[in-house]
C-alpha cells in the first residue's frame, strides 16, 4: 500500500506560480508511476502530468510549457511546478501513484487562481 500526502496549494493571482509536493510512504523505486490530476467543480477528474519510473514525463496538452513534473527519489517526493497560472487552473489537485497493481490517491490540495 502507498499513502500519499499533498501540499503546496493555495490562492494565487493569475500569472503567478505554485509548486505542489506529494510525499509517498514508500520508496519510489517500487512505484511504476506517479502523477497529478485535478478536478474542478462540476467537472471530471483529469490528468495534468505524470512521471514514470524511468523519469520520463507526459503532460496534458493544455499544460505543456507551463507545468513541470519532477521527482526526488531520495525524498520519495514528486513535485508539480505550475507557472503562468490561469483562473481555469482552479481545482483540487490530487496525487496518484501506481505500484503495478493498484492506484493510490492522496487527499487533494486546493489551488485557486483569482485576482
C-alpha positions as CSV (number, residue, x, y, z in Angstrom):
1,X,0.0,0.0,0.0
2,X,1.1,3.6,-0.6
3,X,-0.1,6.7,1.4
4,X,0.3,10.0,-0.4
5,X,0.3,13.4,1.2
6,X,0.0,16.5,-1.0
7,X,0.9,20.1,0.0
8,X,1.6,23.4,-1.6
9,X,-1.8,24.5,-2.8
10,X,-3.3,27.9,-2.1
11,X,-4.6,31.1,-3.5
12,X,-2.5,32.8,-6.3
13,X,-3.1,35.6,-8.7
14,X,-3.4,35.0,-12.4
15,X,0.1,34.7,-13.9
16,X,1.5,33.5,-10.6
17,X,3.3,30.3,-9.7
18,X,2.9,27.4,-7.2
19,X,4.8,24.3,-6.5
20,X,2.9,21.2,-5.3
21,X,4.5,18.4,-3.4
22,X,3.4,14.8,-3.0
23,X,5.2,12.6,-0.5
24,X,4.9,8.8,-0.8
25,X,5.0,6.5,2.2
26,X,7.4,4.1,0.5
27,X,10.3,4.1,-1.9
28,X,9.5,5.4,-5.4
29,X,11.7,2.6,-6.7
30,X,8.8,0.3,-6.0
31,X,6.3,2.6,-7.8
32,X,5.6,2.4,-11.5
33,X,4.4,5.9,-12.0
34,X,3.2,9.0,-10.1
35,X,1.0,11.7,-11.4
36,X,-1.0,14.8,-10.7
37,X,-4.7,15.0,-11.6
38,X,-7.2,17.8,-10.9
39,X,-10.9,18.2,-10.5
40,X,-12.8,21.4,-10.9
41,X,-16.3,21.8,-9.5
42,X,-18.8,20.1,-11.8
43,X,-16.1,18.5,-14.0
44,X,-14.4,15.1,-14.2
45,X,-11.0,14.5,-12.7
46,X,-8.4,14.9,-15.4
47,X,-4.7,14.1,-15.9
48,X,-2.3,17.1,-15.5
49,X,1.1,15.4,-15.6
50,X,2.6,12.0,-15.0
51,X,6.2,10.8,-14.4
52,X,7.3,7.2,-14.9
53,X,9.8,5.2,-13.1
54,X,12.4,5.9,-15.7
55,X,11.9,9.6,-15.2
56,X,10.0,10.2,-18.4
57,X,7.1,12.7,-18.1
58,X,4.0,13.2,-20.0
59,X,1.6,16.2,-19.8
60,X,-1.9,17.1,-20.8
61,X,-1.8,19.3,-23.9
62,X,-3.1,22.3,-22.1
63,X,-0.3,22.3,-19.6
64,X,2.7,21.7,-21.8
65,X,5.1,24.6,-21.4
66,X,3.5,25.9,-18.2
67,X,3.7,22.9,-15.8
68,X,6.7,20.7,-15.0
69,X,6.6,17.4,-13.1
70,X,9.7,16.1,-11.4
71,X,10.7,13.6,-8.8
72,X,13.2,13.2,-5.9
73,X,13.7,9.5,-5.2
74,X,15.7,10.3,-2.1
75,X,12.7,12.1,-0.6
76,X,10.0,9.8,-2.1
77,X,8.5,13.1,-3.4
78,X,7.0,14.2,-6.7
79,X,6.6,17.9,-7.5
80,X,4.5,19.9,-9.8
81,X,5.8,23.3,-10.7
82,X,3.0,25.4,-12.1
83,X,3.7,28.7,-13.8
84,X,1.6,31.3,-15.6
85,X,-1.4,30.1,-13.7
86,X,-4.9,30.9,-15.1
87,X,-8.3,31.0,-13.4
88,X,-9.2,27.8,-15.4
89,X,-6.4,26.1,-13.4
90,X,-8.6,26.4,-10.2
91,X,-9.3,22.9,-8.9
92,X,-8.5,20.3,-6.3
93,X,-5.2,18.7,-7.3
94,X,-4.7,15.1,-6.5
95,X,-1.6,13.0,-6.5
96,X,-1.8,9.4,-7.8
97,X,0.6,6.5,-7.5
98,X,0.6,3.2,-9.4
99,X,2.6,0.3,-8.0
100,X,2.0,-2.1,-10.9
101,X,-1.1,-3.5,-9.2
102,X,-3.1,-0.7,-7.7
103,X,-3.7,3.0,-7.9
104,X,-3.5,5.1,-4.8
105,X,-4.8,8.6,-4.3
106,X,-3.9,11.5,-1.9
107,X,-6.5,13.6,-0.2
108,X,-6.0,16.5,-2.6
109,X,-4.9,20.1,-2.3
110,X,-6.9,23.1,-3.3
111,X,-5.4,25.5,-5.9
112,X,-7.4,28.7,-6.5
113,X,-6.3,31.2,-9.2
114,X,-8.1,34.5,-8.7
115,X,-7.4,38.2,-8.5
